Amino acid sequence: MTDSRIFGRTHKVIAKSLDISAKRHNLISSNIANMDTIGFEPSDLDFQKTLQRAMGDQEPDYLDRTHYRHLSTQGKASFSLNGENSQEVDIYHLDSVNIDTEMMNLMENNVKYKTTAELLLRKMTMLNYSIDEGGK
């Protein structure tokens, strides 16, 4: 979509903001779902930094390995799962996810998402009002 007065930068920022809020919601939900998983490290993203990066950078047209243990993007990779069964539970790594922090993050993200959706709704209402020629 080309830059115009109807669908300009504001529309693009709103769309990216909704996408980032949805991604952050998935991360927070994953943290909550894995709170009893031994050794799980919770993850989150900084909304402002992610939005700035999304607005400034081009989307890559390739897949990139960001960690050496990720599967290869070039054909089939060989890997093995080496593990052993244990009856012991590591109780020191069960508290890596704080449910209060995660619920607060979820609530904050929900407010941002609803506010952004309301901005989009108002922008579309203004467009509809313009199409109707001011409600003649």
Contact map, one row per residue, 1 for C-alpha under 8 A:
1110001000000000000000000000000000000000000000000000000000000000000000000000000000000000000000000000000000000000000000000000000000000000
1111001100000000000000000000000000000000000000000000000000000000000000000000000000000000000000000000000000000000000000000000000000000000
1111101110000000000000000000000000000000000000000000000000000000000000000000000000000000000000000000000000000000000000000000000000000000
0111111100000000000000000000000000000000000000000000000000000000000000000000000000000000000000000000000000000000000000000000000000000000
0011111100000000000000000000000000000000000000000000000000000000000000000000000000000000000000000000000000000000000000000000000000000000
0001111100000000000000000000000000000000000000000000000000000000000000000000000000000000000000000000000000000000000000000000001000000000
1111111111110000000000000000000000000000000000000000000000000000000000000000000000000000000000000000000000000000000000000000000000000000
0111111111110000000000000000000000000000000000000000000000000000000000000000000000000000000000000000000000000000000000000000000000000000
0010001111111000000000000000000000000000000000000000000000000000000000000000000000000000000000000000000000000000000000000000000000000000
0000001111111100000000000000000000000000000000000000000000000000000000000000000000000000000000000000000000000000000000000000000000000000
0000001111111110000000000000000000000000000000000000000000000000000000000000000000000000000000000000000000000000000000010000000000000000
0000001111111111000000000000000000000000000000000000000000000000000000000000000000000000000000000000000000000000000000000000000000000000
0000000011111111100000000000000000000000000000000000001000000000000000000000000000000000000000000000000000000000000000000000000000000000
0000000001111111110000000000000000000000000000000000000000000000000000000000000000000000000000000000000000000000000110110000000000000000
0000000000111111111000000000000000000000000000000000000000000000000000000000000000000000000000000000000000000000000000000000000000000000
0000000000011111111100000000000000000000000000000010011000000000000000000000000000000000000000000000000000000000000000000000000000000000
0000000000001111111110000000000000000000000000000010000000000000000000000000000000000000000000000000000000000000100100000000000000000000
0000000000000111111111000000000000000000000000000000000000000000000000000000000000000000000000000000000000000000100110000000000000000000
0000000000000011111111100000000000000000000000000000000000000000000000000000000000000000000000000000000000000000000000000000000000000000
0000000000000001111111110000000000000000000000100110000000000000000000000000000000000000000000000000000000000000000000000000000000000000
0000000000000000111111111000000000000000000000100000000000000000000000000000000000000000000000000000000000001101100000000000000000000000
0000000000000000011111111100000000000000000000000000000000000000000000000000000000000000000000000000000000000000100000000000000000000000
0000000000000000001111111110000000000000000000000000000000000000000000000000000000000000000000000000000000000000000000000000000000000000
0000000000000000000111111111000000000000000110100000000000000000000000000000000000000000000000000000000000001000000000000000000000000000
0000000000000000000011111111100000000000000000000000000000000000000000000000000000000000000000000000000001001100000000000000000000000000
0000000000000000000001111111110000000000000000000000000000000000000000000000000000000000000000000000000000000000000000000000000000000000
0000000000000000000000111111111000000000001100000000000000000000000000000000000000000000000000000000000000000000000000000000000000000000
0000000000000000000000011111111100000000001100000000000000000000000000000000000000000000000000000000010011000000000000000000000000000000
0000000000000000000000001111111110000000000000000000000000000000000000000000000000000000000000000000000001000000000000000000000000000000
0000000000000000000000000111111111000000000000000000000000000000000000000000000000000000000000000000000000000000000000000000000000000000
0000000000000000000000000011111111100000011000000000000000000000000000000000000000000000000000001000010000000000000000000000000000000000
0000000000000000000000000001111111100000000000000000000000000000000000000000000000000000000000001010010000000000000000000000000000000000
0000000000000000000000000000111111110000000000000000000000000000000000000000000000000000000000000000000000000000000000000000000000000000
0000000000000000000000000000011111111001000000000000000000000000000000000000000000000000000000000000000000000000000000000000000000000000
0000000000000000000000000000001111111001000000000000000000000000000000000000000000000000000001111110000000000000000000000000000000000000
0000000000000000000000000000000011111100000000000000000000000000000000000000000000000000000001100000000000000000000000000000000000000000
0000000000000000000000000000000001111111000000000000000000000000000000000000000000000000000001000000000000000000000000000000000000000000
0000000000000000000000000000000000011111000000000000000000000000000000000000000000000000010011000000000000000000000000000000000000000000
0000000000000000000000000000000000001111100000000000000000000000000000000000000000000000000011010000000000000000000000000000000000000000
0000000000000000000000000000000001101111110000000000000000000000000000000000000000000000000010011000000000000000000000000000000000000000
0000000000000000000000000000000000000011111000000000000000000000000000000000000000000000000000011000000000000000000000000000000000000000
0000000000000000000000000000001000000001111100000000000000000000000000000000000000000000000000011000000000000000000000000000000000000000
0000000000000000000000000011001000000000111110000000000000000000000000000000000000000000000000000000000000000000000000000000000000000000
0000000000000000000000010011000000000000011111000000000000000000000000000000000000000000000000000000000000000000000000000000000000000000
0000000000000000000000010000000000000000001111100100000000000000000000000000000000000000000000000000000000000000000000000000000000000000
0000000000000000000000000000000000000000000111111100000000000000000000000000000000000000000000000000000000000000000000000000000000000000
0000000000000000000110010000000000000000000011111110000000000000000000000000000000000000000000000000000000000000000000000000000000000000
0000000000000000000000000000000000000000000001111111000000000000000000000000000000000000000000000000000000000000000000000000000000000000
0000000000000000000000000000000000000000000001111111100000000000000000000000000000000000000000000000000000000000000000000000000000000000
0000000000000000000100000000000000000000000011111111110000000000000000000000000000000000000000000000000000000000000000000000000000000000
0000000000000001100100000000000000000000000000111111111000000000000000000000000000000000000000000000000000000000000000000000000000000000
0000000000000000000000000000000000000000000000011111111100000000000000000000000000000000000000000000000000000000000000000000000000000000
0000000000000000000000000000000000000000000000001111111110000000000000000000000000000000000000000000000000000000000000000000000000000000
0000000000000001000000000000000000000000000000000111111111000000000000000000000000000000000000000000000000000000000000000000000000000000
0000000000001001000000000000000000000000000000000011111110000000000000000000000000000000000000000000000000000000000000000000000000000000
0000000000000000000000000000000000000000000000000001111111000000000000000000000000000000000000000000000000000000000000000000000000000000
0000000000000000000000000000000000000000000000000000111111100000000000000000000000000000000000000000000000000000000000000000000000000000
0000000000000000000000000000000000000000000000000000010111110000000000000000000000000000000000000000000000000000000000000000000000000000
0000000000000000000000000000000000000000000000000000000011111000000000000000000000000000000000000000000000000000000000000000000000000000
0000000000000000000000000000000000000000000000000000000001111110000000000000000000000000000000000000000000000000000000000000000000000000
0000000000000000000000000000000000000000000000000000000000111110000000000000000000000000000000000000000000000000000000000000000000000000
0000000000000000000000000000000000000000000000000000000000011111000000000000000000000000000000000000000000000000000000000000000000000000
0000000000000000000000000000000000000000000000000000000000011111100000001000000000000000000000000000000000000000000000000000000000000000
0000000000000000000000000000000000000000000000000000000000000111110000001000000000000000000000000000000000000000000000000000000000000000
0000000000000000000000000000000000000000000000000000000000000011111101111000000000000000000000000000000000000000000000000000000000000000
0000000000000000000000000000000000000000000000000000000000000001111101000000000000000000000000000000000000000000000000000000000000000000
0000000000000000000000000000000000000000000000000000000000000000111111000000000000000000000000000000000000000000000000000000000000000000
0000000000000000000000000000000000000000000000000000000000000000111111000000000000000000000000000000000000000000000000000000000000000000
0000000000000000000000000000000000000000000000000000000000000000001111100000000000000000000000000000000000000000000000000000000000000000
0000000000000000000000000000000000000000000000000000000000000000111111110000000000000000000000000000000000000000000000000000000000000000
0000000000000000000000000000000000000000000000000000000000000000100011111000100000000000000000000000000000000000000000000000000000000000
0000000000000000000000000000000000000000000000000000000000000000100001111111100000000000000000000000000000000000000000000000000000000000
0000000000000000000000000000000000000000000000000000000000000011100000111111000000000000000000000000000000000000000000000000000000000000
0000000000000000000000000000000000000000000000000000000000000000000000011111100000000000000000000000000000000000000000000000000000000000
0000000000000000000000000000000000000000000000000000000000000000000000011111100000000000000000000000000000000000000000000000000000000000
0000000000000000000000000000000000000000000000000000000000000000000000011111110000000000000000000000000000000000000000000000000000000000
0000000000000000000000000000000000000000000000000000000000000000000000110111111000000000000000000000000000000000000000000000000000000000
0000000000000000000000000000000000000000000000000000000000000000000000000001111100000000000000000000000000000000000000000000000000000000
0000000000000000000000000000000000000000000000000000000000000000000000000000111110000000000000000000000000000000000000000000000000000000
0000000000000000000000000000000000000000000000000000000000000000000000000000011111000000000000000000000000000000000000000000000000000000
0000000000000000000000000000000000000000000000000000000000000000000000000000001111100000000000000000000000000000000000000000000000000000
0000000000000000000000000000000000000000000000000000000000000000000000000000000111110000000000000000000000000000000000000000000000000000
0000000000000000000000000000000000000000000000000000000000000000000000000000000011111000000000000000000000000000000000000000000000000000
0000000000000000000000000000000000000000000000000000000000000000000000000000000001111100000000000000000000000000000000000000000000000000
0000000000000000000000000000000000000000000000000000000000000000000000000000000000111110000000000000000000000000000000000000000000000000
0000000000000000000000000000000000000000000000000000000000000000000000000000000000011111100000000000000000000000000000000000000000000000
0000000000000000000000000000000000000000000000000000000000000000000000000000000000001111100000000000000000000000000000000000000000000000
0000000000000000000000000000000000000000000000000000000000000000000000000000000000000111110000000000000000000000000000000000000000000000
0000000000000000000000000000000000000000000000000000000000000000000000000000000000000111111000000000000000000000000000000000000000000000
0000000000000000000000000000000000000100000000000000000000000000000000000000000000000001111111000000000000000000000000000000000000000000
0000000000000000000000000000000000000000000000000000000000000000000000000000000000000000111111000000000000000000000000000000000000000000
0000000000000000000000000000000000000000000000000000000000000000000000000000000000000000011111100000000000000000000000000000000000000000
0000000000000000000000000000000000000111000000000000000000000000000000000000000000000000011111110000000000000000000000000000000000000000
0000000000000000000000000000000000111110000000000000000000000000000000000000000000000000011111111000000000000000000000000000000000000000
0000000000000000000000000000000000110000000000000000000000000000000000000000000000000000000111111100000000000000000000000000000000000000
0000000000000000000000000000000000100011110000000000000000000000000000000000000000000000000011111100000000000000000000000000000000000000
0000000000000000000000000000001100100001110000000000000000000000000000000000000000000000000001111110010000000000000000000000000000000000
0000000000000000000000000000000000100000000000000000000000000000000000000000000000000000000000111111110000000000000000000000000000000000
0000000000000000000000000000000100100000000000000000000000000000000000000000000000000000000000001111111000000000000000000000000000000000
0000000000000000000000000000000000000000000000000000000000000000000000000000000000000000000000000111111100000000000000000000000000000000
0000000000000000000000000000000000000000000000000000000000000000000000000000000000000000000000000111111110000000000000000000000000000000
0000000000000000000000000001001100000000000000000000000000000000000000000000000000000000000000001111111111000000000000000000000000000000
0000000000000000000000000000000000000000000000000000000000000000000000000000000000000000000000000011111111100000000000000000000000000000
0000000000000000000000000000000000000000000000000000000000000000000000000000000000000000000000000001111111110000000000000000000000000000
0000000000000000000000000001000000000000000000000000000000000000000000000000000000000000000000000000111111111000000000000000000000000000
0000000000000000000000001001100000000000000000000000000000000000000000000000000000000000000000000000011111111100000000000000000000000000
0000000000000000000000000000000000000000000000000000000000000000000000000000000000000000000000000000001111111110000000000000000000000000
0000000000000000000000000000000000000000000000000000000000000000000000000000000000000000000000000000000111111111000000000000000000000000
0000000000000000000010011000000000000000000000000000000000000000000000000000000000000000000000000000000011111111100000000000000000000000
0000000000000000000010001000000000000000000000000000000000000000000000000000000000000000000000000000000001111111110000000000000000000000
0000000000000000000000000000000000000000000000000000000000000000000000000000000000000000000000000000000000111111111000000000000000000000
0000000000000000000010000000000000000000000000000000000000000000000000000000000000000000000000000000000000011111111100000000000000000000
0000000000000000110011000000000000000000000000000000000000000000000000000000000000000000000000000000000000001111111110000000000000000000
0000000000000000000000000000000000000000000000000000000000000000000000000000000000000000000000000000000000000111111111000000000000000000
0000000000000000000000000000000000000000000000000000000000000000000000000000000000000000000000000000000000000011111111100000000000000000
0000000000000100110000000000000000000000000000000000000000000000000000000000000000000000000000000000000000000001111111110000000000000000
0000000000000100010000000000000000000000000000000000000000000000000000000000000000000000000000000000000000000000111111111000000000000000
0000000000000000000000000000000000000000000000000000000000000000000000000000000000000000000000000000000000000000011111111100000000000000
0000000000000100000000000000000000000000000000000000000000000000000000000000000000000000000000000000000000000000001111111110000000000000
0000000000100100000000000000000000000000000000000000000000000000000000000000000000000000000000000000000000000000000111111111000000000000
0000000000000000000000000000000000000000000000000000000000000000000000000000000000000000000000000000000000000000000011111111100000000000
0000000000000000000000000000000000000000000000000000000000000000000000000000000000000000000000000000000000000000000001111111110000000000
0000000000000000000000000000000000000000000000000000000000000000000000000000000000000000000000000000000000000000000000111111111000000000
0000000000000000000000000000000000000000000000000000000000000000000000000000000000000000000000000000000000000000000000011111111100000000
0000000000000000000000000000000000000000000000000000000000000000000000000000000000000000000000000000000000000000000000001111111110000000
0000000000000000000000000000000000000000000000000000000000000000000000000000000000000000000000000000000000000000000000000111111111000000
0000010000000000000000000000000000000000000000000000000000000000000000000000000000000000000000000000000000000000000000000011111111100000
0000000000000000000000000000000000000000000000000000000000000000000000000000000000000000000000000000000000000000000000000001111111110000
0000000000000000000000000000000000000000000000000000000000000000000000000000000000000000000000000000000000000000000000000000111111111110
0000000000000000000000000000000000000000000000000000000000000000000000000000000000000000000000000000000000000000000000000000011111111100
0000000000000000000000000000000000000000000000000000000000000000000000000000000000000000000000000000000000000000000000000000001111111100
0000000000000000000000000000000000000000000000000000000000000000000000000000000000000000000000000000000000000000000000000000000111111111
0000000000000000000000000000000000000000000000000000000000000000000000000000000000000000000000000000000000000000000000000000000011111111
0000000000000000000000000000000000000000000000000000000000000000000000000000000000000000000000000000000000000000000000000000000011111111
0000000000000000000000000000000000000000000000000000000000000000000000000000000000000000000000000000000000000000000000000000000010011111
0000000000000000000000000000000000000000000000000000000000000000000000000000000000000000000000000000000000000000000000000000000000011111
